[in-house]
């Protein structure tokens, strides 16, 4: 595996592999099995796998955890090598943002829901870096985890609306044995919180199953919320059911319903979700 | 020459020409010699020339001339064929904008100057359609006329800031024998205005020459404005000198200075400009 820090090196590598299919896995590093699932899928489906590690300042708010976002480039390099990545792009902030153009991308209405409500500007920053990575790498396919369902919905909509020549691949959430979704932020949980954290997924399961059974969305969400309140010390940011990928509260005649929740623990805000295929229920 | 109305047909054509260099000339149609200069340059520099004709609603304000923007697809087809265009893309509005993603691009500070001041949202709409065209065609080079200098500055900045894999080529303004810049909107001038209109370029020439001689920018612009006021019935929208391409009023240590002006006539707003290479003066 080749690790490159500059756009020039990245593009030299890509130029020497012209004509091959490219799978892109953009990450913020501190790789875990969730990322490995993306890399593995990319490895199977493409000639070349490009992964990026870039803790993107543009997607962190002023009071968020940019500075303490966990980093371990040595371990990441090892994991990426094992996963069969061909080139790992690890740019500096000044390499990605050498100047401020003053031209911005606004994620709009889709970004006002769910996580967007407590993270204003977050998805604008995601779209900024994703646009740059898509243009730099020109991937055939790009891989995103379902765990960040709102991000996935916004990127899918962006790609469709602006005709990016890339196919977005949704990869299922990878979980610990007890059900907790893998996340770089899990390291910030205390021992007690780590035990409680499994109830985020349990609550989503309860809400989903209640809805499938009764089709009563209020009751389903109330049961899910109650489960978190009764079993954790966390504070619920939201638990909602929205159509996917257009994130509307009207669930009539929709094909997919997203049950999503975010919970604040002492030093970490965890998110998780379940997407229900309506035709299956 | 092949004319296509749909994205599918366009992409079929491009797929069958994979590996070739592509020159893109985006237009709003009603082609004149200014467009032909772009097409000719694209023809010389690329294997394949793609041109688009799309009167983009997103770049017209509510009180602007979208509905009466001149159209003549038959004549355009003839001219494009003669110019050696390989494929002419003439999409409908619903083909280009089948749904509203809610995700928007904002041209920001660069768009608040010059024409942007009287055309709020105009350059956002330009960036929207250009992003889509760049993604659909994936051109090696894209050609824009210097006549729309602010548009060119914004697109150059956008491409650089967001790493679009395309080279932007600036093509000099084509003029009538008497100096008037070619424009689709010139047809809206009355006979009297058509005679007066040559003074827009004359005034810019006076301003430029005064500045080169005296380096007094206030005096240069005043002389230019006075020339328009004394020789036309038009109303000056602006006459300004800004650094190019970052469009700042501070002209110290800049490489290029843009002298630009816009004048309202009865039924047409005309623009023109001169870019001075500072090292040459």
Interface residues (C-beta under 8 A of the other chain):
Chain A: X7 X19 X99 X100 X101 X102 X103 X104 X105 X106 X107 X108 X109 X110 X127 X128 X131 X132 X135 X136 X138 X154 X157 X158 X160 X161 X162 X163 X164 X165
Chain B: X7 X19 X99 X100 X101 X102 X103 X104 X105 X106 X107 X108 X109 X110 X127 X128 X131 X132 X135 X136 X138 X154 X157 X158 X160 X161 X162 X163 X164 X165
